[in-house]
Amino acid sequence: MPITAEILYRLLLNSETFFSDRHPRPKNSVSNNNGSGLFGGCVNSSITGNTIKANNGSGVVFLNAFNNRIASNQAGGNKGNGIMLIYGSNNSIAGNIAGGNGNSGISLLFSWKNSIIANTAHKNFIGIFLGNSSDNNVVASNKVESNHLGIQLSSSINNMLHENYLNENDYSAFDDSKNEWDNGMKGNHFSDFNWQCNEFSVI
């Protein structure tokens, strides 16, 4: 999925709110916008407790975001992604609910050394997506269920995935690169497979 300057411009132009580290977004409701609900970049901030739903683009798009806590948000029913991170590092994405989005519940592009932990991604086209050289991330203890595809890793390496619960997805997971599906002690739970896995390619 190439991200061009035109795409980024349209995301910004059609977004309800642009936010930054000077204008974090706690506990807001953003819905029914022509483009993305929230768009911006921030550093050392907390983006928590927002409800972002039914937007024609993605729910929230973080661009150039570093050292942030993105937690306890609800991103649902957006035509694009629920929560999307582009060019970001050292962010904690935790305890969010992303459901019923037209693309991914949670999506990382060109992003590294982030943690995606204890989120719920359900009834999206893809539950959790890492692509375009999104390397060295940790994806753990997420509930990923009732998506067309549970977790997809594309052109991204050295990610660690463990203790995720992939339940009742049409397809559990797809991985075309070198990633670890085990932390050395625990793997992942697949409702269609009664085993834990390490270094699998496609399910």
Phi, psi and omega in degrees: 000095180289137178253111182259166178300325180294318179298315180297321179297317180292323176301315180291316183299322186263006182278148179292319185217134170262130181235162179212183179296340176276344182226067177296164187239084176265136167054056174242162174242122184231118185209160171058046176257157183294327179243220179285152180291308178231144179215133175167181177232146182208162182225134175056045182233167173244127175244100191224151169069020179270151172246117188232106190216155170056038174266151183286340172255218176277162178293300179220134180240120176258123179239125183058062183242130186221136174060044180249159172250116181245099194218149171058033174263154174244117181236103187219149174069021176273149184286335176262233178269157174286299178234125185231130179240124180236125182056067180221153180212150176059036174260145174255117178250103192218140172069021178269157174242118181236107186222145174070027178268150186290336178245252181258151171291308177230130186225132174241132174231133179051042186230144189218151176057043173253162174241133176241101192226134172058038173263163172245122178236110186221145175059033171260172172293313172235134180292298179229130182234131171237122183212174176055057177063043171271096191248156172060038175259160175245128178237108189215146172059033176266149175259112186238106188215150174060032172262164172296312176232128186292293180228133177233132172242124184229121178052042181221138188231165173060030173269148178245126181235125180205151177059028172272147180249107181255105188238131169056034170273151176301317175227131187291306188200157175219133182216116181256012186227193183261102180223162182255122178257039183190138178264014183096342179235319183227145176256224183232158178258128176242128182294337181261003176220128181264055177202164177258151189230158176220126175061050174267161182258302186220135170235000000 
